[in-house]
Amino acid sequence: MIPVDPQPEPTDFAHRVREPGREFLAVVSQPTTEQWQGKEYWQRVLPDMRIAYNGICAYCARWIPHSTGRHSIDHFIPKSVESLLAYEWRNFRYVSARFNSRKGTRSILDPFLLNEGWFILDFSTFLIKPNSILSADQKKSVWDTISITQIREGKGLRRDKEKNNIKNRINGSRKTLKRSSPAR
């Protein structure tokens, strides 16, 4: 995880998201999961978030490919905890759907408030860990965030790399076949 600078909300955000959201919450102050359905007005600004944050996931610091559609808006403070923040830009984090799902309603370090260098990459293991200069409490917060988001495991990274390797082998095999097959 790296520090992320909060970006300004779109000029029409209030009209597209905040106002309809507040109207809904005026009627249903603590919505159930079912009541949120059809009221996900935050989805209207997902393309704006992609642009504002250059397509970079706030939790894993990786670019989220546009073609996969696996990007999402995380409510940093969950809707179930503070429904009034469900339609507030400052509570949105642009993230991969994978990391949004892993976080769920649990608390992690906020990339908007994170200091530079809290998370480091250990080049001897290629795993993410807390910086050794952090206090014990800060290290615990980093470890908790790593555990919840599973950014240390790199399962998705390995799986993506394996998929790319397979694609490259298949494409290479096709090229070889085309070169060695008789011309028609």
N, C-alpha and C positions, 0 to 999 in steps of 0.2 A: 504494500500500500504506500502511496506517495501523497504528499499534501496536494490538495486541489483548491484552486482559487474559485470561490463562488462567483458565478456569472449573473449579470442582471436578468431579471425576468423579461420576457417579451412585452412589448408595449401594449398588446391586446390581451395579456394574460388575465387581467381582472374580468374582462368581458367573457372570455372563452372558458375560464376555469373557476376562478374564485367566486364570482357572483352566482353562477348556477349551483356551485357546491354549497355556498352559504344558504341558498334558498332550500336546498335539500336538507341540510343540517338543522334548519329552523323548524322543520317538520319532524325529522327523525334525528334526535341529538346523539344517540349512541347506536348507530346502525349495526345490525347483525351482518354476517357474511352475505347472506342472501339479499339483504336490503342494499348493500353496496352495489350489487349487480345492476348494470345499466346507468350507474352514477359515477363511473370512472372517468370523470371529466379531465383528470390529469393526463389521460392518454392523448388528448388533443395536442399536447405540447411535447410529446415524445420526439417528433422531428426537430423541434426547436432545441431540445436538450442535446440531441445528437450533434447539431451544429455548434451550440454553445460550448460543449465539452469535447469537441473534435473527435467524437466517436470513441473516447477513451473511458473505460470502466473505472469508476471512482474507487472500487475495492481491489481490483487486481492489476490496475495500471496497464491493461492491454487494450489494443484497439479491437472494437467489436465489429466484425465484418457486416456490412450493410445487407449483403445477400442472404445471410442466415436468419435475420429477423429476431435474433436472440437477445435483443436489448430491452431494457425495461426501466421503469422509474421505481426506485425504492423510496418508500416513506421512511426516512431515517428514524424519526420517532413514529412508531407504528400507528396506523389509523385506530387500531383497537385500544391503544393507550391514550391517544390524544386526537380525537376525531376532528377538532377544530383546525389541526395542522394538515389534514388530508388534502386540502386544496391550496396549500401555500408553497410557492416556488422554493422558498428558503429551506423547506423540509425535504425537497426532492434531491435524490442522488441518481445520476445517470449510471446505470450498472448493467452488467451482463445478467440475463435472466437466471443463469446458473448461480451466480453469487447472491442475487436477490433471494432466491429460494433457500439457499444455505443459511442466510442471515435470519430470515423469517422475522419474528418479533423480538429476537434477542438483541442485546446491546453490544455494540462494537465501538472501536475508536472512530471518530468522525473525521473523514479525510479533509473536511473544511477547517477543522481545528488542529489537525495534526502538524507537529513540528517536523522539519526536514531531518532525515537521518534516523528516525525512530526504528524503521524497518530497514534491515540491511540484507544483502545477498551474500551468503557465505560462499566464496568462490571455491573452497575446498570440497564442499558438498553440493553446491548449487541449490541450497535450501534457504528460505527466508527465515530470519530470526531477529530478535530484538538487538539493538545496538548495546554493546557492553557498557557504555557510559550512562545508560539510563538508571534511574532509581529502581528499587525492587518493585514498587507499586507500578511504575511505568512499564517495566518489563512484563509484569503480570498482565497488564492491559494489552500489551502487544501480543503475548502468548494467547490470551483469551480470543483476541481478534483473529489470529492465525488459526486457532482451533475451530472457531465458529465458521469462518469463511473457507477453511481448508485450502488457503492459498499456498501453504507449505507443501502439501501433498503433490501438487502439480499434476493430478490425475488428468485433468482436462488438457493440460499442456502436452503430456505424454500421448494421450489419445489423439489430439490434433496432429502431433508430429507423426504418429504411426499412420494416420489416414493419409497425410501428405506423402509419406514414403511409399505407401501402397499405390496411390494415384500415380506417382512418378514411375514406379516399376511397371504399372499397367501401360501408361503412356509410352514408356521406353520400349516395352514389348510390342506394342502396336506399330511403332516406327520401325522396329527391326523386321517385323512381319511384312510391312509394306515394302521395305527395301529388298527383302529376299524373295518376295512372291513374284511369279512371272507376270510380265506386263500383259494387259488385255488387248 
